[in-house]
Amino acid sequence: MLKFLLAYLLFINFITFVLYGYDKRRAKKQQWRVPESTLLTFSFIGGSVGALLGMSFFRHKTQKLKFNILVPFSLVLQVILCVVVKDCFVG
């Protein structure tokens, strides 16, 4: 089960990182964008590390207060969840 969780987190973080890059590219070209709700949803379903890396690497959404609050908050929630899940399997 822990291997599945790790695989899922790697996958969802990669996808989230790519989404931030894709949205930044579309923004530069003034084309249709990825909705902010989609970017935040991917952060909350496990992609918070990918979101933070994407924000930093692409310099995207870094001026938006809700992203500066909600993305780190989602990371904290995910760390807590991982600790709880690990404790359920270990102890």
Biopython code that builds the backbone (N, CA, C, O; Angstrom):
import numpy as np
from Bio.PDB.StructureBuilder import StructureBuilder

atoms = [
    (1, "MET", "N", (0.814, -1.195, 0.000)),
    (1, "MET", "CA", (0.000, 0.000, 0.000)),
    (1, "MET", "C", (0.864, 1.269, 0.000)),
    (1, "MET", "O", (0.535, 2.239, -0.683)),
    (2, "LEU", "N", (1.959, 1.266, 0.757)),
    (2, "LEU", "CA", (2.836, 2.428, 0.802)),
    (2, "LEU", "C", (3.515, 2.658, -0.544)),
    (2, "LEU", "O", (3.760, 3.803, -0.923)),
    (3, "LYS", "N", (3.821, 1.579, -1.271)),
    (3, "LYS", "CA", (4.416, 1.723, -2.602)),
    (3, "LYS", "C", (3.413, 2.368, -3.557)),
    (3, "LYS", "O", (3.787, 3.193, -4.390)),
    (4, "PHE", "N", (2.147, 1.993, -3.435)),
    (4, "PHE", "CA", (1.109, 2.596, -4.260)),
    (4, "PHE", "C", (0.982, 4.082, -3.952)),
    (4, "PHE", "O", (0.869, 4.903, -4.862)),
    (5, "LEU", "N", (1.001, 4.425, -2.674)),
    (5, "LEU", "CA", (0.898, 5.830, -2.266)),
    (5, "LEU", "C", (2.071, 6.638, -2.806)),
    (5, "LEU", "O", (1.882, 7.751, -3.298)),
    (6, "LEU", "N", (3.272, 6.093, -2.719)),
    (6, "LEU", "CA", (4.450, 6.786, -3.233)),
    (6, "LEU", "C", (4.355, 6.968, -4.750)),
    (6, "LEU", "O", (4.661, 8.043, -5.266)),
    (7, "ALA", "N", (3.937, 5.933, -5.457)),
    (7, "ALA", "CA", (3.777, 6.021, -6.912)),
    (7, "ALA", "C", (2.728, 7.075, -7.270)),
    (7, "ALA", "O", (2.920, 7.861, -8.197)),
    (8, "TYR", "N", (1.631, 7.084, -6.536)),
    (8, "TYR", "CA", (0.579, 8.065, -6.779)),
    (8, "TYR", "C", (1.110, 9.482, -6.569)),
    (8, "TYR", "O", (0.870, 10.362, -7.395)),
    (9, "LEU", "N", (1.828, 9.705, -5.469)),
    (9, "LEU", "CA", (2.346, 11.043, -5.168)),
    (9, "LEU", "C", (3.352, 11.506, -6.214)),
    (9, "LEU", "O", (3.347, 12.675, -6.600)),
    (10, "LEU", "N", (4.208, 10.609, -6.672)),
    (10, "LEU", "CA", (5.150, 10.974, -7.734)),
    (10, "LEU", "C", (4.409, 11.361, -9.007)),
    (10, "LEU", "O", (4.741, 12.359, -9.646)),
    (11, "PHE", "N", (3.409, 10.574, -9.372)),
    (11, "PHE", "CA", (2.636, 10.830, -10.584)),
    (11, "PHE", "C", (1.866, 12.143, -10.493)),
    (11, "PHE", "O", (1.941, 12.965, -11.406)),
    (12, "ILE", "N", (1.135, 12.347, -9.416)),
    (12, "ILE", "CA", (0.283, 13.534, -9.296)),
    (12, "ILE", "C", (1.129, 14.804, -9.184)),
    (12, "ILE", "O", (0.720, 15.859, -9.669)),
    (13, "ASN", "N", (2.293, 14.718, -8.555)),
    (13, "ASN", "CA", (3.168, 15.881, -8.473)),
    (13, "ASN", "C", (3.780, 16.221, -9.832)),
    (13, "ASN", "O", (3.936, 17.395, -10.168)),
    (14, "PHE", "N", (4.122, 15.205, -10.604)),
    (14, "PHE", "CA", (4.628, 15.438, -11.951)),
    (14, "PHE", "C", (3.560, 16.113, -12.813)),
    (14, "PHE", "O", (3.842, 17.093, -13.502)),
    (15, "ILE", "N", (2.336, 15.585, -12.771)),
    (15, "ILE", "CA", (1.235, 16.151, -13.549)),
    (15, "ILE", "C", (0.965, 17.596, -13.119)),
    (15, "ILE", "O", (0.743, 18.461, -13.967)),
    (16, "THR", "N", (0.981, 17.861, -11.827)),
    (16, "THR", "CA", (0.727, 19.212, -11.316)),
    (16, "THR", "C", (1.806, 20.180, -11.787)),
    (16, "THR", "O", (1.504, 21.292, -12.220)),
    (17, "PHE", "N", (3.050, 19.758, -11.704)),
    (17, "PHE", "CA", (4.155, 20.587, -12.175)),
    (17, "PHE", "C", (3.974, 20.928, -13.658)),
    (17, "PHE", "O", (4.136, 22.080, -14.060)),
    (18, "VAL", "N", (3.640, 19.927, -14.459)),
    (18, "VAL", "CA", (3.420, 20.133, -15.897)),
    (18, "VAL", "C", (2.250, 21.089, -16.134)),
    (18, "VAL", "O", (2.321, 21.947, -17.014)),
    (19, "LEU", "N", (1.176, 20.946, -15.357)),
    (19, "LEU", "CA", (0.026, 21.845, -15.504)),
    (19, "LEU", "C", (0.401, 23.303, -15.252)),
    (19, "LEU", "O", (-0.057, 24.194, -15.968)),
    (20, "TYR", "N", (1.221, 23.550, -14.249)),
    (20, "TYR", "CA", (1.649, 24.920, -13.970)),
    (20, "TYR", "C", (2.477, 25.469, -15.128)),
    (20, "TYR", "O", (2.325, 26.630, -15.506)),
    (21, "GLY", "N", (3.346, 24.642, -15.688)),
    (21, "GLY", "CA", (4.133, 25.073, -16.837)),
    (21, "GLY", "C", (3.263, 25.323, -18.055)),
    (21, "GLY", "O", (3.462, 26.301, -18.777)),
    (22, "TYR", "N", (2.306, 24.449, -18.284)),
    (22, "TYR", "CA", (1.387, 24.590, -19.410)),
    (22, "TYR", "C", (0.562, 25.869, -19.269)),
    (22, "TYR", "O", (0.393, 26.612, -20.236)),
    (23, "ASP", "N", (0.053, 26.121, -18.076)),
    (23, "ASP", "CA", (-0.746, 27.321, -17.848)),
    (23, "ASP", "C", (0.090, 28.583, -18.044)),
    (23, "ASP", "O", (-0.396, 29.563, -18.607)),
    (24, "LYS", "N", (1.327, 28.569, -17.590)),
    (24, "LYS", "CA", (2.209, 29.724, -17.771)),
    (24, "LYS", "C", (2.449, 29.978, -19.252)),
    (24, "LYS", "O", (2.419, 31.120, -19.710)),
    (25, "ARG", "N", (2.686, 28.914, -19.988)),
    (25, "ARG", "CA", (2.912, 29.042, -21.433)),
    (25, "ARG", "C", (1.689, 29.632, -22.132)),
    (25, "ARG", "O", (1.804, 30.505, -22.992)),
    (26, "ARG", "N", (0.515, 29.131, -21.739)),
    (26, "ARG", "CA", (-0.724, 29.651, -22.326)),
    (26, "ARG", "C", (-0.942, 31.116, -21.945)),
    (26, "ARG", "O", (-1.441, 31.903, -22.750)),
    (27, "ALA", "N", (-0.573, 31.473, -20.737)),
    (27, "ALA", "CA", (-0.726, 32.860, -20.288)),
    (27, "ALA", "C", (0.144, 33.801, -21.121)),
    (27, "ALA", "O", (-0.296, 34.882, -21.515)),
    (28, "LYS", "N", (1.368, 33.383, -21.383)),
    (28, "LYS", "CA", (2.268, 34.210, -22.186)),
    (28, "LYS", "C", (1.728, 34.433, -23.595)),
    (28, "LYS", "O", (1.937, 35.491, -24.189)),
    (29, "LYS", "N", (1.032, 33.428, -24.123)),
    (29, "LYS", "CA", (0.476, 33.526, -25.479)),
    (29, "LYS", "C", (-0.931, 34.116, -25.490)),
    (29, "LYS", "O", (-1.564, 34.216, -26.541)),
    (30, "GLN", "N", (-1.411, 34.505, -24.311)),
    (30, "GLN", "CA", (-2.762, 35.046, -24.147)),
    (30, "GLN", "C", (-3.815, 34.109, -24.739)),
    (30, "GLN", "O", (-4.701, 34.532, -25.480)),
    (31, "GLN", "N", (-3.696, 32.837, -24.396)),
    (31, "GLN", "CA", (-4.627, 31.814, -24.856)),
    (31, "GLN", "C", (-5.432, 31.293, -23.676)),
    (31, "GLN", "O", (-5.229, 31.700, -22.532)),
    (32, "TRP", "N", (-6.353, 30.379, -23.980)),
    (32, "TRP", "CA", (-7.175, 29.748, -22.951)),
    (32, "TRP", "C", (-6.281, 29.193, -21.868)),
    (32, "TRP", "O", (-5.234, 28.610, -22.151)),
    (33, "ARG", "N", (-6.694, 29.373, -20.624)),
    (33, "ARG", "CA", (-5.882, 29.008, -19.469)),
    (33, "ARG", "C", (-6.486, 27.835, -18.703)),
    (33, "ARG", "O", (-7.671, 27.528, -18.825)),
    (34, "VAL", "N", (-5.648, 27.206, -17.928)),
    (34, "VAL", "CA", (-6.102, 26.191, -16.981)),
    (34, "VAL", "C", (-6.785, 26.940, -15.839)),
    (34, "VAL", "O", (-6.195, 27.861, -15.274)),
    (35, "PRO", "N", (-8.010, 26.568, -15.491)),
    (35, "PRO", "CA", (-8.692, 27.275, -14.399)),
    (35, "PRO", "C", (-7.897, 27.181, -13.083)),
    (35, "PRO", "O", (-7.278, 26.160, -12.785)),
    (36, "GLU", "N", (-7.935, 28.269, -12.314)),
    (36, "GLU", "CA", (-7.246, 28.266, -11.018)),
    (36, "GLU", "C", (-7.772, 27.161, -10.118)),
    (36, "GLU", "O", (-7.018, 26.570, -9.345)),
    (37, "SER", "N", (-9.060, 26.885, -10.218)),
    (37, "SER", "CA", (-9.637, 25.813, -9.388)),
    (37, "SER", "C", (-9.008, 24.464, -9.728)),
    (37, "SER", "O", (-8.840, 23.621, -8.846)),
    (38, "THR", "N", (-8.666, 24.254, -10.979)),
    (38, "THR", "CA", (-8.020, 23.002, -11.381)),
    (38, "THR", "C", (-6.610, 22.922, -10.806)),
    (38, "THR", "O", (-6.205, 21.884, -10.283)),
    (39, "LEU", "N", (-5.873, 24.010, -10.905)),
    (39, "LEU", "CA", (-4.515, 24.032, -10.350)),
    (39, "LEU", "C", (-4.533, 23.763, -8.845)),
    (39, "LEU", "O", (-3.712, 23.000, -8.335)),
    (40, "LEU", "N", (-5.470, 24.392, -8.143)),
    (40, "LEU", "CA", (-5.558, 24.190, -6.694)),
    (40, "LEU", "C", (-6.057, 22.789, -6.350)),
    (40, "LEU", "O", (-5.612, 22.198, -5.367)),
    (41, "THR", "N", (-6.968, 22.261, -7.143)),
    (41, "THR", "CA", (-7.462, 20.900, -6.900)),
    (41, "THR", "C", (-6.326, 19.891, -7.001)),
    (41, "THR", "O", (-6.202, 19.001, -6.159)),
    (42, "PHE", "N", (-5.500, 20.029, -8.027)),
    (42, "PHE", "CA", (-4.369, 19.116, -8.167)),
    (42, "PHE", "C", (-3.411, 19.247, -6.987)),
    (42, "PHE", "O", (-2.806, 18.263, -6.563)),
    (43, "SER", "N", (-3.275, 20.448, -6.464)),
    (43, "SER", "CA", (-2.443, 20.631, -5.285)),
    (43, "SER", "C", (-3.021, 19.871, -4.090)),
    (43, "SER", "O", (-2.289, 19.212, -3.351)),
    (44, "PHE", "N", (-4.327, 19.968, -3.909)),
    (44, "PHE", "CA", (-4.962, 19.348, -2.743)),
    (44, "PHE", "C", (-5.108, 17.835, -2.851)),
    (44, "PHE", "O", (-5.256, 17.165, -1.828)),
    (45, "ILE", "N", (-5.071, 17.282, -4.051)),
    (45, "ILE", "CA", (-5.198, 15.819, -4.173)),
    (45, "ILE", "C", (-3.842, 15.130, -4.178)),
    (45, "ILE", "O", (-3.728, 13.967, -4.567)),
    (46, "GLY", "N", (-2.822, 15.847, -3.749)),
    (46, "GLY", "CA", (-1.510, 15.230, -3.584)),
    (46, "GLY", "C", (-0.382, 15.925, -4.319)),
    (46, "GLY", "O", (0.779, 15.551, -4.153)),
    (47, "GLY", "N", (-0.692, 16.927, -5.128)),
    (47, "GLY", "CA", (0.329, 17.555, -5.939)),
    (47, "GLY", "C", (0.906, 18.842, -5.397)),
    (47, "GLY", "O", (1.340, 19.696, -6.169)),
    (48, "SER", "N", (0.921, 18.998, -4.098)),
    (48, "SER", "CA", (1.383, 20.269, -3.520)),
    (48, "SER", "C", (2.867, 20.520, -3.769)),
    (48, "SER", "O", (3.264, 21.665, -3.985)),
    (49, "VAL", "N", (3.677, 19.496, -3.743)),
    (49, "VAL", "CA", (5.106, 19.683, -4.012)),
    (49, "VAL", "C", (5.301, 20.095, -5.469)),
    (49, "VAL", "O", (6.085, 20.997, -5.762)),
    (50, "GLY", "N", (4.595, 19.440, -6.370)),
    (50, "GLY", "CA", (4.654, 19.812, -7.779)),
    (50, "GLY", "C", (4.158, 21.222, -8.011)),
    (50, "GLY", "O", (4.696, 21.943, -8.851)),
    (51, "ALA", "N", (3.125, 21.624, -7.265)),
    (51, "ALA", "CA", (2.598, 22.985, -7.389)),
    (51, "ALA", "C", (3.629, 24.009, -6.904)),
    (51, "ALA", "O", (3.869, 25.016, -7.570)),
    (52, "LEU", "N", (4.228, 23.751, -5.758)),
    (52, "LEU", "CA", (5.245, 24.679, -5.243)),
    (52, "LEU", "C", (6.441, 24.768, -6.181)),
    (52, "LEU", "O", (6.965, 25.854, -6.431)),
    (53, "LEU", "N", (6.868, 23.623, -6.698)),
    (53, "LEU", "CA", (7.986, 23.631, -7.645)),
    (53, "LEU", "C", (7.601, 24.360, -8.931)),
    (53, "LEU", "O", (8.396, 25.123, -9.479)),
    (54, "GLY", "N", (6.383, 24.123, -9.407)),
    (54, "GLY", "CA", (5.905, 24.789, -10.611)),
    (54, "GLY", "C", (5.791, 26.284, -10.428)),
    (54, "GLY", "O", (6.155, 27.055, -11.316)),
    (55, "MET", "N", (5.286, 26.699, -9.279)),
    (55, "MET", "CA", (5.181, 28.127, -8.988)),
    (55, "MET", "C", (6.563, 28.777, -9.000)),
    (55, "MET", "O", (6.739, 29.867, -9.543)),
    (56, "SER", "N", (7.520, 28.115, -8.410)),
    (56, "SER", "CA", (8.868, 28.659, -8.319)),
    (56, "SER", "C", (9.595, 28.590, -9.665)),
    (56, "SER", "O", (10.164, 29.584, -10.114)),
    (57, "PHE", "N", (9.577, 27.432, -10.299)),
    (57, "PHE", "CA", (10.324, 27.218, -11.535)),
    (57, "PHE", "C", (9.802, 28.085, -12.676)),
    (57, "PHE", "O", (10.581, 28.694, -13.409)),
    (58, "PHE", "N", (8.477, 28.136, -12.820)),
    (58, "PHE", "CA", (7.879, 28.897, -13.910)),
    (58, "PHE", "C", (7.535, 30.335, -13.524)),
    (58, "PHE", "O", (7.065, 31.119, -14.349)),
    (59, "ARG", "N", (7.778, 30.664, -12.259)),
    (59, "ARG", "CA", (7.391, 31.988, -11.738)),
    (59, "ARG", "C", (5.932, 32.273, -12.085)),
    (59, "ARG", "O", (5.596, 33.273, -12.718)),
    (60, "HIS", "N", (5.096, 31.360, -11.646)),
    (60, "HIS", "CA", (3.684, 31.403, -12.020)),
    (60, "HIS", "C", (2.809, 31.352, -10.773)),
    (60, "HIS", "O", (3.014, 30.514, -9.895)),
    (61, "LYS", "N", (1.852, 32.237, -10.705)),
    (61, "LYS", "CA", (0.895, 32.342, -9.598)),
    (61, "LYS", "C", (1.566, 32.755, -8.292)),
    (61, "LYS", "O", (0.977, 32.599, -7.222)),
    (62, "THR", "N", (2.765, 33.270, -8.360)),
    (62, "THR", "CA", (3.481, 33.638, -7.134)),
    (62, "THR", "C", (2.967, 34.944, -6.529)),
    (62, "THR", "O", (3.222, 35.217, -5.356)),
    (63, "GLN", "N", (2.260, 35.742, -7.298)),
    (63, "GLN", "CA", (1.717, 36.993, -6.787)),
    (63, "GLN", "C", (0.279, 36.847, -6.283)),
    (63, "GLN", "O", (-0.294, 37.792, -5.740)),
    (64, "LYS", "N", (-0.292, 35.668, -6.466)),
    (64, "LYS", "CA", (-1.680, 35.427, -6.054)),
    (64, "LYS", "C", (-1.692, 34.964, -4.601)),
    (64, "LYS", "O", (-1.119, 33.929, -4.261)),
    (65, "LEU", "N", (-2.353, 35.746, -3.750)),
    (65, "LEU", "CA", (-2.395, 35.439, -2.321)),
    (65, "LEU", "C", (-2.983, 34.064, -2.045)),
    (65, "LEU", "O", (-2.466, 33.322, -1.211)),
    (66, "LYS", "N", (-4.069, 33.720, -2.747)),
    (66, "LYS", "CA", (-4.698, 32.432, -2.453)),
    (66, "LYS", "C", (-3.767, 31.263, -2.771)),
    (66, "LYS", "O", (-3.832, 30.231, -2.102)),
    (67, "PHE", "N", (-2.906, 31.402, -3.775)),
    (67, "PHE", "CA", (-1.950, 30.337, -4.078)),
    (67, "PHE", "C", (-0.845, 30.296, -3.034)),
    (67, "PHE", "O", (-0.383, 29.220, -2.654)),
    (68, "ASN", "N", (-0.422, 31.467, -2.570)),
    (68, "ASN", "CA", (0.629, 31.531, -1.546)),
    (68, "ASN", "C", (0.158, 31.014, -0.197)),
    (68, "ASN", "O", (0.979, 30.680, 0.657)),
    (69, "ILE", "N", (-1.143, 30.942, 0.007)),
    (69, "ILE", "CA", (-1.692, 30.406, 1.252)),
    (69, "ILE", "C", (-2.130, 28.957, 1.071)),
    (69, "ILE", "O", (-1.761, 28.091, 1.865)),
    (70, "LEU", "N", (-2.920, 28.688, 0.023)),
    (70, "LEU", "CA", (-3.538, 27.370, -0.118)),
    (70, "LEU", "C", (-2.572, 26.270, -0.545)),
    (70, "LEU", "O", (-2.720, 25.129, -0.107)),
    (71, "VAL", "N", (-1.600, 26.576, -1.374)),
    (71, "VAL", "CA", (-0.673, 25.522, -1.804)),
    (71, "VAL", "C", (0.191, 25.038, -0.626)),
    (71, "VAL", "O", (0.286, 23.828, -0.418)),
    (72, "PRO", "N", (0.822, 25.930, 0.151)),
    (72, "PRO", "CA", (1.551, 25.429, 1.322)),
    (72, "PRO", "C", (0.629, 24.739, 2.348)),
    (72, "PRO", "O", (1.025, 23.765, 2.989)),
    (73, "PHE", "N", (-0.593, 25.253, 2.492)),
    (73, "PHE", "CA", (-1.555, 24.623, 3.396)),
    (73, "PHE", "C", (-1.854, 23.191, 2.949)),
    (73, "PHE", "O", (-1.949, 22.284, 3.776)),
    (74, "SER", "N", (-2.000, 22.996, 1.644)),
    (74, "SER", "CA", (-2.265, 21.643, 1.140)),
    (74, "SER", "C", (-1.072, 20.733, 1.410)),
    (74, "SER", "O", (-1.252, 19.544, 1.674)),
    (75, "LEU", "N", (0.135, 21.270, 1.348)),
    (75, "LEU", "CA", (1.321, 20.465, 1.660)),
    (75, "LEU", "C", (1.306, 20.027, 3.121)),
    (75, "LEU", "O", (1.592, 18.869, 3.426)),
    (76, "VAL", "N", (0.976, 20.938, 4.013)),
    (76, "VAL", "CA", (0.903, 20.601, 5.438)),
    (76, "VAL", "C", (-0.130, 19.491, 5.664)),
    (76, "VAL", "O", (0.134, 18.529, 6.385)),
    (77, "LEU", "N", (-1.293, 19.630, 5.049)),
    (77, "LEU", "CA", (-2.323, 18.589, 5.184)),
    (77, "LEU", "C", (-1.827, 17.244, 4.665)),
    (77, "LEU", "O", (-2.091, 16.207, 5.273)),
    (78, "GLN", "N", (-1.111, 17.257, 3.546)),
    (78, "GLN", "CA", (-0.614, 16.011, 2.977)),
    (78, "GLN", "C", (0.448, 15.362, 3.855)),
    (78, "GLN", "O", (0.485, 14.138, 3.982)),
    (79, "VAL", "N", (1.302, 16.165, 4.454)),
    (79, "VAL", "CA", (2.312, 15.622, 5.365)),
    (79, "VAL", "C", (1.629, 14.984, 6.564)),
    (79, "VAL", "O", (2.006, 13.888, 6.979)),
    (80, "ILE", "N", (0.633, 15.650, 7.125)),
    (80, "ILE", "CA", (-0.123, 15.090, 8.258)),
    (80, "ILE", "C", (-0.780, 13.781, 7.850)),
    (80, "ILE", "O", (-0.716, 12.797, 8.587)),
    (81, "LEU", "N", (-1.409, 13.762, 6.684)),
    (81, "LEU", "CA", (-2.067, 12.548, 6.197)),
    (81, "LEU", "C", (-1.071, 11.414, 6.003)),
    (81, "LEU", "O", (-1.362, 10.267, 6.344)),
    (82, "CYS", "N", (0.100, 11.723, 5.459)),
    (82, "CYS", "CA", (1.123, 10.687, 5.274)),
    (82, "CYS", "C", (1.596, 10.108, 6.603)),
    (82, "CYS", "O", (1.816, 8.903, 6.721)),
    (83, "VAL", "N", (1.749, 10.968, 7.596)),
    (83, "VAL", "CA", (2.162, 10.493, 8.927)),
    (83, "VAL", "C", (1.092, 9.587, 9.518)),
    (83, "VAL", "O", (1.403, 8.538, 10.084)),
    (84, "VAL", "N", (-0.170, 9.990, 9.389)),
    (84, "VAL", "CA", (-1.286, 9.190, 9.927)),
    (84, "VAL", "C", (-1.357, 7.842, 9.197)),
    (84, "VAL", "O", (-1.500, 6.799, 9.834)),
    (85, "VAL", "N", (-1.259, 7.865, 7.879)),
    (85, "VAL", "CA", (-1.325, 6.617, 7.098)),
    (85, "VAL", "C", (-0.164, 5.718, 7.451)),
    (85, "VAL", "O", (-0.348, 4.512, 7.618)),
    (86, "LYS", "N", (1.041, 6.281, 7.570)),
    (86, "LYS", "CA", (2.217, 5.482, 7.925)),
    (86, "LYS", "C", (2.027, 4.847, 9.304)),
    (86, "LYS", "O", (2.344, 3.673, 9.497)),
    (87, "ASP", "N", (1.514, 5.612, 10.250)),
    (87, "ASP", "CA", (1.273, 5.084, 11.598)),
    (87, "ASP", "C", (0.253, 3.960, 11.584)),
    (87, "ASP", "O", (0.353, 3.023, 12.376)),
    (88, "CYS", "N", (-0.721, 4.040, 10.701)),
    (88, "CYS", "CA", (-1.736, 2.990, 10.599)),
    (88, "CYS", "C", (-1.114, 1.674, 10.132)),
    (88, "CYS", "O", (-1.561, 0.601, 10.537)),
    (89, "PHE", "N", (-0.088, 1.748, 9.285)),
    (89, "PHE", "CA", (0.528, 0.536, 8.752)),
    (89, "PHE", "C", (1.669, 0.038, 9.609)),
    (89, "PHE", "O", (1.947, -1.161, 9.641)),
    (90, "VAL", "N", (2.339, 0.955, 10.312)),
    (90, "VAL", "CA", (3.496, 0.562, 11.116)),
    (90, "VAL", "C", (3.080, 0.165, 12.524)),
    (90, "VAL", "O", (3.518, -0.861, 13.046)),
    (91, "GLY", "N", (2.252, 0.966, 13.116)),
    (91, "GLY", "CA", (1.956, 0.714, 14.520)),
    (91, "GLY", "C", (0.554, 0.443, 14.707)),
    (91, "GLY", "O", (0.116, 0.206, 15.832)),
]
sb = StructureBuilder()
sb.init_structure("model")
sb.init_model(0)
sb.init_chain("A")
sb.init_seg("    ")
for serial, (resi, resn, name, xyz) in enumerate(atoms, 1):
    if name == "N":
        sb.init_residue(resn, " ", resi, " ")
    sb.init_atom(name, np.array(xyz, "f"), 0.0, 1.0, " ", f" {name:<3s}", serial, name[0])
structure = sb.get_structure()
